[in-house]
Amino acid sequence: MMQSSALAAEGAVKGLPEILGVPVQQIPQCAGCNQHILDKFILKVLDRHWHSSCLKCADCQMQLAERCFSRAGSVYCKEDFFKVPG
């Protein structure tokens, strides 16, 4: 086991830490909280990565699990996306 650890360390970029053997720069950061995503599932919306708990409607803050809508770079639930301004 010592050999595999040494090989993993050799492959890493010098000076940067690793998480579970993966260089930190390769682990996506959440667009909602700016933390690295180490969860089993990563959501990708508007070409940004999200923790499932961080993807929320920009208006009502409801967590978006199955469907979301976007306008001007923000993410919305169906009700708020189709809400008539007024």
MILOKE-911452 format. One line per 3 residues: number of its first residue (from 1); their letters; for each residue x, y, z of N, C-alpha, C. Coordinates in steps of 0.2 Angstrom, whole numbers, plus 5000, padded with zeros to 4 digits. Atoms other than C-alpha are relative to their C-alpha. Layout:
NUM	a	X:Y:Z:X:Y:Z:X:Y:Z | ...
! end
This chain:
1	mmq	5004:4994:5000:5000:5000:5000:5004:5006:5000 | 4996:4994:5000:5014:5012:5003:5002:5002:4993 | 4998:4998:5006:5019:5011:4985:4994:5004:4996
4	ssa	5005:4997:5004:5002:5016:4978:4999:5007:5003 | 5001:4993:4997:5001:5031:4990:5006:5004:4997 | 4995:4997:5003:5018:5036:4984:4999:5002:4993
7	laa	5001:4999:5007:5013:5035:4966:4995:5005:4999 | 5006:4995:5000:4997:5045:4969:5003:5007:5002 | 4998:4993:4998:5007:5059:4978:5005:5002:4994
10	ega	4995:4998:5005:5020:5059:4963:4996:5003:4994 | 5005:4998:5005:5005:5062:4951:4997:5007:5001 | 5004:4994:4998:4998:5077:4960:5004:5006:4999
13	vkg	4996:4994:5002:5003:5095:4956:5003:5002:5007 | 4996:4998:4994:5016:5100:4969:4998:5006:5003 | 5003:4995:4996:5010:5110:4983:4993:5001:5001
16	lpe	5007:5000:5000:4992:5107:4980:4997:4994:5004 | 5003:5006:4996:4982:5095:4992:4996:4996:4995 | 5005:5005:5004:4972:5080:4986:4994:4998:5005
19	ilg	5006:5003:4996:4955:5074:4992:4998:4993:4997 | 5001:5007:5002:4953:5055:4991:5004:4999:4994 | 4996:5002:5005:4967:5054:4979:4999:5005:4993
22	vpv	5002:4996:5006:4960:5068:4967:5003:5007:5001 | 4998:4993:4999:4969:5085:4965:4994:5004:5001 | 5006:4995:4999:4958:5099:4972:4998:5003:4994
25	qqi	5002:4996:5006:4958:5108:4956:4996:4997:4995 | 5004:5004:5004:4949:5094:4948:4993:4999:5003 | 5006:5001:4996:4935:5094:4961:4995:5006:4999
28	pqc	5004:4994:5002:4920:5105:4955:4998:5004:5007 | 5002:4995:4995:4915:5120:4966:4993:5001:4999 | 5007:4999:5000:4897:5123:4970:4999:5007:4998
31	agc	5002:4993:5001:4889:5139:4962:4996:5003:5005 | 5004:4997:4994:4878:5141:4977:5004:5002:5006 | 4997:4999:4993:4890:5140:4992:5008:5000:4999
34	nqh	4992:4999:5002:4908:5140:4983:5004:4994:5003 | 4996:5005:4997:4913:5124:4992:5001:4994:4995 | 4999:5006:5004:4920:5108:4984:4994:4995:5001
37	ild	5005:5004:5000:4907:5096:4979:5003:4993:5001 | 4998:5007:4999:4911:5079:4987:4994:4995:5001 | 5006:5004:5000:4893:5072:4986:5000:4995:4995
40	kfi	5000:5006:5006:4889:5056:4976:4997:5003:4994 | 5003:4997:5006:4878:5067:4965:5002:5007:4999 | 4999:4993:5001:4882:5083:4957:4995:5003:4994
43	lkv	5005:4997:5005:4869:5094:4948:5004:5005:4995 | 4997:4995:5004:4875:5104:4933:4994:5004:4996 | 5005:4995:5003:4863:5119:4928:5004:5006:4998
46	ldr	4997:4994:5003:4868:5133:4917:5007:5000:5000 | 4993:5001:5000:4885:5126:4915:5004:5001:5006 | 4997:5000:4994:4888:5127:4933:4998:4994:5004
49	hwh	5001:5005:4996:4890:5114:4946:4996:5002:5007 | 5004:4998:4994:4878:5113:4962:5000:4994:5004 | 5002:5005:4995:4876:5103:4978:4992:4999:4999
52	ssc	5008:5001:5001:4858:5096:4977:4997:5005:5005 | 5004:4996:4995:4854:5106:4993:5001:5007:4998 | 4999:4993:5002:4861:5122:4985:4996:5003:4994
55	lkc	5003:4998:5006:4851:5123:4969:4993:5002:5003 | 5007:4998:4997:4836:5134:4975:4998:5006:4995 | 5003:4995:5003:4824:5146:4967:5003:5007:5002
58	adc	4997:4993:4998:4831:5164:4966:4995:5004:5003 | 5005:4996:4996:4814:5171:4972:4998:4997:5006 | 5003:5003:4994:4806:5159:4984:5005:4995:5004
61	qmq	4995:5004:4997:4822:5149:4989:4998:4993:5001 | 5002:5007:5000:4813:5132:4987:5005:4996:4996 | 4995:5005:5003:4825:5118:4984:4997:4997:4993
64	lae	5002:5002:5006:4824:5113:4966:5003:4993:4998 | 4998:5007:5000:4825:5094:4964:5000:4997:4993 | 5001:5003:5007:4818:5089:4947:5000:5004:4994
67	rcf	5001:4996:5006:4814:5103:4936:5002:5008:5003 | 4999:4993:4998:4820:5121:4936:5000:5004:4993 | 5001:4996:5006:4819:5136:4924:5005:5006:5001
70	sra	4995:4994:4999:4832:5150:4920:4998:5006:4996 | 5001:4993:5004:4831:5168:4915:5006:5004:5003 | 4995:4995:4999:4846:5180:4914:5005:4997:5006
73	gsv	4995:5003:4996:4858:5168:4923:4997:4998:5007 | 5003:5002:4994:4846:5165:4938:4996:4993:4999 | 5004:5007:5000:4837:5148:4942:4993:5001:5004
76	yck	5007:4999:4997:4818:5148:4946:4996:4993:5000 | 5006:5005:5000:4804:5136:4951:4995:5002:4995 | 5005:4999:5006:4790:5134:4938:4996:5006:5002
79	edf	5005:4994:4998:4778:5146:4948:5004:5007:5000 | 4997:4993:5000:4791:5160:4950:5002:5002:4993 | 4998:4999:5007:4797:5158:4932:4994:5003:4996
82	fkv	5005:4998:5004:4780:5160:4925:4996:5006:5004 | 5004:4995:4996:4774:5173:4938:5000:5007:4996 | 5000:4994:5004:4768:5189:4930:5002:5006:5004
85	pg	4998:4995:4996:4777:5204:4936:4995:5005:5002 | 5006:4995:4998:4766:5217:4945:5000:5002:5006
! end
